[in-house]
């Protein structure tokens, strides 16, 4: 079974997610933005979710983490929790 390590920023609105994604594209620090803006408890760790396997996250999240390119910020991705910006650090 594959394992992935990812981090994310969770916010309430698509507009806020788009704004943060633009800041990241302009060189802002993911860790700092996650700590300041993310609604997830992982915010304390800069959005770091650690390692997990398929099926541990909601399907829309898994589809990004296990299928999209690494080290790229994807999103906003809408789930029942809000809007995510997701970066997969590695898969093994």
N, C-alpha and C positions, 0 to 999 in steps of 0.2 A: 504494500500500500504506500502510495506517495505521501510525503510529509512536506509541508510548506512552512515558511516563516514569513509573516507579513506584519505590516503596521497600517493603521488607518486613522482618519480624522472623521468623526461623526458629528454632523450638524443638523439643525431642524429644517433648513430651507435649501432648495436647489440654488438660489441666488447666492447664499452665503458660501456654499460649496464651490460654486464657480469663481467667486471672488478669491477664495483661498487657493484654488488651483492656479489662478493667474499669478498670485503672489509666489507660489512654488516655482512656476515657470520662470519667474523673474529672479530666482535665486534665494527665496526665503527658506529658512531652515524648517524642515518637516517636524522635527522634534519640538521646536519652540512653538510652532503653530498648533500642533496637537495639544500641547500642555495648556495653551491659552484658550483654544476654541472648542476642542472635542468634548462631547457630552458623555462619552464612554468612560468607564472606570480606567481603561487603559491610558487615558490622557496623562495620568501621573507618570507613566513610563514613555512618554512621547508617542503614544499611540501604538506601542509595541504589543502585539498579540502573542508573541512567542511562536512555537511550533504547534501545528495541528494537522490532522488528516482530513480527507474529504468527508463531508457530512456533519462536521462539527459546527459549521457556520450555516447561515441561511443560503439557499441555492444561488441566489444572485451574487452573493459574496464568493462562494466556492467557484462559480464560473469565471470570475476574474482571477482569483488566486491560483487556480490550477490550469488555466487555459491561456491567459494573456501574457505578453512579454514581461520579463523580470525587470526590476529597477526602473519602472515607469509608473507614474502616478495615473491611475485609471479612475474615471468617474466624472461627475457624480453618479453614483449607483444608488437607486432608491430601494430601500427595504422597509419593513414595518417599523424599524427603529429611527429612520430618518434618511439622510443623504450621506454617503460615504465617499471619501477619497481613499483609494487603496493602493498600496505599493507592496508587491511581493519581493522580498529580499532574496530568497532562494527556495528551490524545491529539490528534494532528493528522494 
